Amino acid sequence: MLSARKVRIWYRLHKWTSLLCTLFLLVSCLTGLPLIFHDEIDRLVSPEATSAPAIEVPPISLDRMVIAARQQNPTMRTLFVTIEEDAPHVNVGMATGPTIQSMPRKLTVFDAYTGVPVQASQPGQSLMDKVLLLHRGLFAGIPGELFMGWMALFFVVSLISGALVYGPFMRRLDFGTVRNTGSRRLHWFDLHNLLGIVTLCWALVVGATGIMNALSTPLFAMWRASAMPQLLASYGNKPPAERMITADAAAAAARRALPGMKVTGIIFPNPVMSTAHHFLVYTKGRTPVTSRLFTPVLVDAETGQVAMAKPFPWYIRTLEVSRPLHFGDYGGLPLKAIWALFDLVTILVLTSGIYLWISRRRTPVENELDRLVAIESRQSRVSASRVVAR
């Protein structure tokens, strides 16, 4: 059993880390609820998007769609092409700068069977896009994502510290007891502890995966910094590729290099998102597990030769596994319902914690902690004396 001094230390750590992150976690929980059901919401908002089955290799040339997008936006550069998995659509992303965040930007969506442009919302403009931006970084971009990562870290620390002080507070009561005979604050105190300990494992998983998701940009930057210099050493001061192969040729090269994988996206030669000399082709498997794990393929933009085709390092793999775990969107509607239930319970835990903090002046928790720890200490001394007497 923890000593009284250690219990007080862990309690204070729990209190202050909770206070620092609670309001931001409420935003995450409230926005995370619709994001759990983003597929269902998207189908409800745009039922025409799923009127036909998705397609893995479009019968229409990808380059034909790239040319059509360039004709519509002659002042922009092509950044990427993606093949939708839930609808027969091909997306061509363009911007004036070298990154997806460059403004202005344009996403042109084509029917994969006919190559005809279809109506679609622009990046960050749909309802679910805005909810995701709020959830990930409070509309503050990468700094906001890193800030929410810190909040997720405080959340994990508050969970661990709260679990450690749960025993001294609730050891004398049966598990699940919520006292209704005392003050209203005592009732909410018991309910806060009960719901917190019941959702502990789920909350730890969501909090830890939230930290990983917040680090996605620096983790990919770390991968590029470690993998690209050696690859580009042979190019020396060679200028960026001018006469490039087509997007179809890059996709075909990736399929030949990894025949068991399917192509989901192609990033055009770009010194920020890929390299100035290569197409970066994203591939993934077809099983429930491998469909969450991407393998990048770098294809020389001039020769069409595969320069690299190997899995991401462990830290990117961890990030890839973290994403479906965070939203619970990998096990169908039943798992989503479970995730939503835990999310609602966590909202109640957070709001009850706010109430306990606001009402602290009438019945300070520290006084109750001191009383319970003193009782535990007296019981331990009595038990020890009985053992000695025997």
C-alpha positions as CSV (number, residue, x, y, z in Angstrom):
1,M,0.0,0.0,0.0
2,L,1.2,3.5,-0.8
3,S,2.3,5.7,2.1
4,A,0.2,8.8,3.0
5,R,2.9,11.0,1.6
6,K,3.0,9.2,-1.8
7,V,-0.8,9.1,-2.0
8,R,-0.8,12.9,-1.6
9,I,1.8,13.3,-4.3
10,W,-0.1,11.2,-6.7
11,Y,-3.3,12.9,-5.9
12,R,-1.9,16.3,-6.6
13,L,-0.4,15.1,-9.8
14,H,-3.8,13.7,-10.8
15,K,-5.6,17.0,-9.9
16,W,-3.3,19.4,-11.7
17,T,-2.8,17.3,-14.9
18,S,-6.6,16.8,-15.0
19,L,-7.2,20.5,-14.6
20,L,-4.8,21.3,-17.4
21,C,-6.3,19.1,-20.0
22,T,-10.0,18.7,-19.1
23,L,-11.5,21.5,-21.2
24,F,-9.5,20.5,-24.3
25,L,-10.4,16.8,-23.7
26,L,-14.0,17.8,-23.6
27,V,-13.6,19.3,-27.1
28,S,-11.8,16.1,-28.2
29,C,-14.6,13.8,-26.8
30,L,-17.4,15.9,-28.2
31,T,-15.8,16.1,-31.7
32,G,-14.6,12.5,-31.5
33,L,-18.2,11.2,-31.1
34,P,-19.3,12.1,-34.7
35,L,-15.9,11.1,-36.1
36,I,-16.5,7.6,-34.8
37,F,-19.4,7.4,-37.3
38,H,-17.8,9.5,-40.0
39,D,-18.4,6.8,-42.7
40,E,-22.1,6.6,-41.8
41,I,-22.4,10.4,-41.7
42,D,-20.6,10.8,-45.1
43,R,-23.0,8.3,-46.6
44,L,-26.0,10.1,-45.2
45,V,-24.8,13.5,-46.4
46,S,-23.6,12.3,-49.8
47,P,-25.5,9.1,-50.7
48,E,-24.5,9.4,-54.4
49,A,-20.9,8.8,-53.4
50,T,-21.5,5.2,-52.7
51,S,-24.0,4.4,-55.4
52,A,-21.4,2.3,-57.3
53,P,-18.8,-0.1,-56.0
54,A,-15.2,1.1,-55.5
55,I,-12.5,0.0,-57.9
56,E,-8.8,-0.9,-57.3
57,V,-7.4,-0.2,-60.8
58,P,-9.4,2.5,-62.6
59,P,-10.1,1.5,-66.3
60,I,-9.6,5.2,-67.2
61,S,-6.0,6.4,-67.3
62,L,-4.9,8.3,-64.2
63,D,-2.8,10.6,-66.4
64,R,-5.9,11.5,-68.4
65,M,-7.5,12.7,-65.2
66,V,-4.3,14.6,-64.1
67,I,-4.3,16.4,-67.5
68,A,-8.0,17.3,-67.1
69,A,-7.3,18.7,-63.6
70,R,-4.3,20.8,-64.9
71,Q,-6.4,22.2,-67.7
72,Q,-9.0,23.4,-65.1
73,N,-6.2,24.8,-62.8
74,P,-3.3,25.9,-65.1
75,T,-1.6,28.0,-62.3
76,M,-1.4,25.1,-59.8
77,R,0.9,22.2,-59.5
78,T,-0.2,18.6,-59.1
79,L,0.6,17.2,-55.7
80,F,-1.1,13.8,-55.5
81,V,-3.5,11.3,-56.9
82,T,-5.6,9.0,-54.7
83,I,-7.9,6.1,-55.5
84,E,-10.9,6.0,-53.2
85,E,-11.7,2.8,-51.4
86,D,-15.3,3.4,-50.6
87,A,-16.4,4.8,-54.0
88,P,-15.4,4.7,-57.6
89,H,-13.6,8.0,-57.4
90,V,-10.1,9.3,-58.2
91,N,-8.9,12.4,-56.5
92,V,-6.4,14.8,-58.0
93,G,-5.0,17.3,-55.4
94,M,-3.4,20.5,-56.6
95,A,-2.0,23.7,-54.9
96,T,0.1,26.7,-55.6
97,G,2.8,25.5,-53.2
98,P,4.7,22.3,-52.5
99,T,2.4,21.1,-49.6
100,I,-1.2,20.2,-49.1
101,Q,-1.6,23.2,-46.8
102,S,-0.5,25.6,-49.6
103,M,-3.2,28.1,-50.5
104,P,-5.0,28.3,-52.7
105,R,-5.6,24.6,-53.3
106,K,-8.0,22.5,-55.3
107,L,-9.3,18.9,-55.1
108,T,-10.8,17.6,-58.3
109,V,-12.7,14.3,-58.1
110,F,-13.3,12.1,-61.1
111,D,-15.5,9.1,-61.8
112,A,-13.1,6.2,-62.0
113,Y,-15.2,4.5,-64.8
114,T,-15.8,7.5,-67.1
115,G,-13.1,10.1,-66.1
116,V,-15.8,12.7,-65.8
117,P,-15.4,15.3,-62.9
118,V,-18.0,14.8,-60.1
119,Q,-19.1,17.4,-57.6
120,A,-17.2,17.2,-54.3
121,S,-16.4,19.5,-51.4
122,Q,-12.9,20.9,-51.2
123,P,-10.3,19.8,-48.5
124,G,-11.3,21.1,-45.1
125,Q,-14.7,22.4,-46.3
126,S,-17.1,19.5,-45.5
127,L,-18.7,19.2,-42.1
128,M,-16.6,16.2,-41.1
129,D,-13.4,17.8,-42.3
130,K,-14.1,20.8,-40.1
131,V,-14.9,18.5,-37.1
132,L,-11.6,16.6,-37.7
133,L,-9.6,19.8,-37.9
134,L,-11.1,20.9,-34.6
135,H,-10.5,17.5,-33.0
136,R,-6.9,17.2,-34.2
137,G,-5.6,20.7,-33.6
138,L,-8.2,23.3,-32.7
139,F,-8.0,24.8,-36.3
140,A,-4.3,25.7,-35.5
141,G,-2.5,23.4,-37.9
142,I,0.6,21.6,-36.7
143,P,1.2,23.7,-33.6
144,G,-2.4,22.9,-32.6
145,E,-1.8,19.2,-33.2
146,L,1.3,19.2,-31.0
147,F,-0.6,21.1,-28.3
148,M,-3.3,18.5,-28.3
149,G,-0.6,15.9,-28.1
150,W,0.6,17.5,-24.8
151,M,-3.0,17.5,-23.6
152,A,-3.3,13.8,-24.4
153,L,0.0,13.2,-22.4
154,F,-1.5,15.1,-19.4
155,F,-4.6,12.9,-19.8
156,V,-2.6,9.7,-19.6
157,V,-0.7,10.9,-16.6
158,S,-3.9,11.9,-14.9
159,L,-5.4,8.4,-15.6
160,I,-2.3,6.6,-14.1
161,S,-2.2,8.8,-11.1
162,G,-5.9,8.6,-10.6
163,A,-5.8,4.8,-10.6
164,L,-3.0,4.9,-8.0
165,V,-5.1,7.0,-5.5
166,Y,-8.3,5.1,-6.2
167,G,-7.5,2.4,-3.6
168,P,-7.1,4.7,-0.6
169,F,-10.3,6.5,-1.4
170,M,-12.5,3.4,-2.1
171,R,-10.8,0.5,-0.3
172,R,-13.3,0.5,2.5
173,L,-16.3,0.4,0.1
174,D,-17.6,-2.4,-2.1
175,F,-16.7,-1.9,-5.8
176,G,-19.4,0.0,-7.6
177,T,-20.6,1.8,-4.5
178,V,-22.1,5.2,-5.1
179,R,-23.1,6.8,-1.8
180,N,-26.4,8.7,-1.9
181,T,-26.7,9.4,1.9
182,G,-24.1,12.2,2.1
183,S,-23.7,15.4,0.3
184,R,-24.2,15.8,-3.4
185,R,-20.5,16.2,-3.8
186,L,-19.8,12.9,-2.2
187,H,-22.2,11.2,-4.6
188,W,-20.5,12.7,-7.6
189,F,-17.1,11.9,-6.1
190,D,-18.0,8.2,-5.9
191,L,-19.5,8.3,-9.4
192,H,-16.4,10.1,-10.8
193,N,-14.1,7.4,-9.3
194,L,-16.3,4.5,-10.4
195,L,-16.7,5.6,-14.1
196,G,-13.0,6.6,-14.2
197,I,-11.8,3.1,-13.1
198,V,-14.3,1.3,-15.3
199,T,-13.1,3.2,-18.5
200,L,-9.5,3.2,-17.5
201,C,-8.1,0.8,-20.0
202,W,-10.1,2.3,-22.9
203,A,-9.1,5.8,-21.9
204,L,-5.4,4.8,-21.7
205,V,-5.6,3.3,-25.2
206,V,-7.3,6.4,-26.7
207,G,-5.0,8.8,-24.8
208,A,-1.8,7.0,-25.9
209,T,-3.0,6.7,-29.5
210,G,-3.9,10.4,-29.4
211,I,-0.3,11.2,-28.5
212,M,0.9,9.2,-31.5
213,N,-1.5,10.8,-33.9
214,A,-0.4,14.3,-32.7
215,L,3.2,13.3,-33.6
216,S,2.4,12.2,-37.2
217,T,4.0,15.2,-38.9
218,P,7.3,15.1,-36.9
219,L,7.4,11.3,-37.2
220,F,7.1,11.4,-41.0
221,A,9.7,14.2,-41.1
222,M,12.0,11.9,-39.1
223,W,11.5,9.1,-41.6
224,R,12.3,11.4,-44.5
225,A,15.4,12.7,-42.8
226,S,16.7,9.2,-42.2
227,A,15.7,7.5,-45.4
228,M,16.1,10.1,-48.1
229,P,19.7,11.4,-47.9
230,Q,21.2,8.0,-48.7
231,L,18.8,7.5,-51.5
232,L,19.4,10.9,-53.0
233,A,23.2,10.7,-52.7
234,S,23.6,9.2,-56.2
235,Y,21.7,12.1,-57.7
236,G,24.2,14.7,-56.5
237,N,23.4,18.1,-57.8
238,K,21.2,16.8,-60.6
239,P,18.2,19.1,-61.3
240,P,14.7,17.9,-60.6
241,A,13.1,15.6,-63.2
242,E,11.8,17.4,-66.2
243,R,10.5,14.6,-68.6
244,M,8.6,12.4,-66.2
245,I,6.8,9.1,-66.5
246,T,3.0,9.1,-66.1
247,A,1.1,8.5,-62.9
248,D,-0.1,5.2,-64.4
249,A,3.5,4.1,-65.0
250,A,4.5,4.9,-61.4
251,A,1.5,2.9,-60.1
252,A,2.3,0.0,-62.4
253,A,5.9,0.0,-61.2
254,A,4.8,-0.2,-57.6
255,R,2.4,-3.0,-58.4
256,R,5.2,-5.0,-60.0
257,A,7.5,-4.4,-57.0
258,L,4.8,-5.4,-54.5
259,P,2.3,-7.7,-56.3
260,G,0.4,-8.5,-53.2
261,M,-0.4,-4.9,-52.4
262,K,-2.8,-2.4,-53.9
263,V,-2.0,1.2,-54.8
264,T,-4.0,3.8,-52.8
265,G,-2.1,7.1,-53.6
266,I,0.6,8.7,-55.7
267,I,2.6,11.7,-54.6
268,F,4.2,13.6,-57.5
269,P,7.9,14.5,-57.4
270,N,8.1,17.1,-54.7
271,P,11.1,18.1,-52.4
272,V,8.7,18.4,-49.4
273,M,6.3,15.5,-49.7
274,S,8.5,13.0,-51.6
275,T,11.7,13.9,-53.4
276,A,12.4,16.1,-56.5
277,H,13.3,12.9,-58.4
278,H,10.7,10.4,-57.4
279,F,7.1,9.5,-57.3
280,L,6.1,8.3,-53.8
281,V,3.5,5.6,-54.2
282,Y,1.5,4.4,-51.2
283,T,0.5,0.8,-51.2
284,K,-1.3,-1.4,-48.6
285,G,-2.5,-5.0,-48.1
286,R,-5.9,-6.5,-48.6
287,T,-6.4,-8.3,-45.2
288,P,-8.1,-6.6,-42.2
289,V,-4.6,-6.2,-40.6
290,T,-2.4,-5.3,-43.6
291,S,-5.1,-2.9,-44.9
292,R,-4.0,-0.5,-42.1
293,L,-0.3,-0.8,-42.8
294,F,1.1,1.2,-45.7
295,T,4.3,0.4,-47.6
296,P,5.9,3.3,-49.6
297,V,7.4,2.7,-53.0
298,L,9.8,5.3,-54.5
299,V,9.8,5.3,-58.3
300,D,12.3,7.2,-60.3
301,A,10.4,9.9,-62.1
302,E,12.5,9.7,-65.3
303,T,13.3,6.0,-65.7
304,G,10.3,4.4,-63.9
305,Q,12.7,2.2,-61.9
306,V,11.8,1.3,-58.3
307,A,14.4,2.9,-56.0
308,M,12.9,1.8,-52.7
309,A,10.1,-0.5,-51.7
310,K,10.2,-1.4,-48.0
311,P,7.9,-1.0,-45.0
312,F,8.0,2.0,-42.8
313,P,10.1,1.8,-39.6
314,W,8.6,0.8,-36.3
315,Y,7.5,4.3,-35.2
316,I,5.5,4.9,-38.3
317,R,4.0,1.4,-38.0
318,T,3.0,2.3,-34.4
319,L,1.3,5.5,-35.8
320,E,-0.5,3.5,-38.4
321,V,-1.9,1.1,-35.8
322,S,-2.8,4.0,-33.5
323,R,-5.1,5.7,-36.0
324,P,-7.8,3.0,-36.2
325,L,-7.5,2.2,-32.5
326,H,-8.1,5.9,-31.6
327,F,-11.4,6.1,-33.5
328,G,-12.5,2.5,-33.2
329,D,-13.5,2.5,-36.9
330,Y,-11.9,-0.9,-37.8
331,G,-14.5,-3.4,-36.4
332,G,-17.8,-2.3,-38.0
333,L,-20.8,-0.7,-36.4
334,P,-20.8,-2.8,-33.2
335,L,-17.3,-1.6,-32.2
336,K,-18.2,1.9,-33.1
337,A,-21.1,1.8,-30.8
338,I,-18.9,0.5,-28.0
339,W,-16.4,3.4,-28.7
340,A,-19.2,5.9,-28.6
341,L,-20.5,4.5,-25.3
342,F,-17.1,4.8,-23.7
343,D,-16.7,8.3,-25.2
344,L,-20.0,9.4,-23.5
345,V,-18.9,8.0,-20.2
346,T,-15.6,9.8,-20.5
347,I,-17.5,13.0,-21.1
348,L,-19.4,12.4,-17.8
349,V,-16.1,11.7,-16.0
350,L,-14.7,15.0,-17.2
351,T,-17.8,17.0,-16.4
352,S,-18.0,15.5,-12.9
353,G,-14.3,16.3,-12.4
354,I,-15.1,19.9,-13.2
355,Y,-18.0,19.9,-10.7
356,L,-15.7,18.5,-8.0
357,W,-13.2,21.2,-8.6
358,I,-15.7,24.0,-8.6
359,S,-17.3,22.8,-5.3
360,R,-13.9,22.2,-3.6
361,R,-14.3,25.2,-1.2
362,R,-17.2,23.6,0.7
363,T,-15.6,20.2,1.2
364,P,-11.9,20.1,0.2
365,V,-10.9,16.7,-1.2
366,E,-7.5,17.0,0.5
367,N,-9.3,16.8,3.9
368,E,-11.1,13.7,2.9
369,L,-7.9,12.2,1.6
370,D,-6.1,12.9,4.9
371,R,-9.0,11.2,6.8
372,L,-9.1,8.1,4.6
373,V,-5.3,7.7,4.6
374,A,-5.3,8.1,8.4
375,I,-8.0,5.4,8.7
376,E,-6.0,3.1,6.4
377,S,-2.8,3.7,8.5
378,R,-4.7,2.9,11.8
379,Q,-6.1,-0.3,10.3
380,S,-2.7,-1.4,9.1
381,R,-1.2,-0.8,12.5
382,V,-4.0,-2.7,14.2
383,S,-3.6,-5.6,11.8
384,A,0.2,-5.6,12.3
385,S,-0.2,-5.7,16.1
386,R,-2.6,-8.6,15.9
387,V,-0.1,-10.6,13.9
388,V,2.6,-9.8,16.4
389,A,0.4,-10.9,19.3
390,R,-0.3,-14.2,17.6
